[in-house]
Amino acid sequence: MFTPGAIDFSKTTTFSAAERHNLVTVDALRVPCIEADDLFQSDELDILVEKLKRARAKGLGVTCFYGAHVIKCGLSNYLIELIKDGYITHLASNGAGSIHDFELAFLGGTSEHVPTAIEDGSFGMWEETGAWMNEAIIDGAMQGLGYGQSLAAYVDAHPDRFPYRDSCVFYRAYQMGIPATYHVTIGTDIIHQHPKADFAAIGQTSGRDFAFFCQSLTTLDPAGVHLNIGSAVTGAEVFLKALSIARNQGHGLQEITTANFDLLPLGDYKSPVGQDRYEYYYRPRKNIINRPVSLGGTGLYICGNHMQTIPSLWRRLQLAEEK
């Protein structure tokens, strides 16, 4: 029988993040402002604004799964404002989304220069990020918490370590009583490189977050909204499985609205597409826009740069409230 060898993570060398050059800083985070002349325009965005207004008015859920690039684009404050305004009732992301958010909270910066860091093996080997996040996850697992809860509770318990926590999306969601869940793939995140990584704790807390996410999908019944912002793989796959669980347990979600935000042009995204076309293999097309609304809901695609589409969505909602 073949017995695979396992590398010894304790031999990994880590470095302090304090001296690292960061490509994204809290000083550069965009500040929501209604007064702007660069509103993104599309018919799909018009429809989505009305669907979000209706969902909030009726007390229905609005779940949002975002890719880590949303944080790297400096849009943290827009997510926070959408939560404050009641337009997001559950926030979800992949592991990278939690890491960039966590680093902004303690370091005031995130996003290293990967092309050079990978050359000498320093990429992702940041002591504070790896040690503190893994400590938080291990502590949370022992308390029966989810991944997002574990991180937020850790920040709350160590305020001196996190001077920029007011810009931390998962922490602000925690303060407002809104779930922030993280759906992790083992081996994709830099904290998995750290000697303190406990993969049982990571799996336990992220698994609990999946259960929280499934529960939140039931609040979309019958006509809530799900947003997928720039998560081309994890968000699309997690949503489809959670939707199946919710429907399996008696929640029809037959009139939901789903909206995918991304850069990839899809043309007529509601028409059939063959396996000889690249669009066929773009998971959000099927898992977010088309399959979930086959019973009568509405699937939308907002194609554009996040730095235009997300601020425009927030501003459109604000302007609609002023009328």
Secondary structure, DSSP 8 states (H G I E B T S, - for coil): --------GGG---B-GGG---SEEGGGS----S--S-----HHHHHHHHHHHHHHHTT--EEEEE-THHHHTT-HHHHHHHHHTTS-SEEEEEHHHHHHHHHHHHHSEE---HHHHTTTT-TT-BHHHHHHHHHHHHHHHHHT--HHHHHHHHHHH-GGG-TTGGG-HHHHHHHTT--EEEE--TTSSGGGGSTT--HHHHHHHHHHHHHHHHHHHHTTTTT-EEEEES-TTHHHHHHHHHHHHHHHTT---TT-EEEEEES---SSTTS---TTSGGGG-HHIIIIIIGGGTTS-EEEEEES-HHHHHHHHHHHHHHHHH-
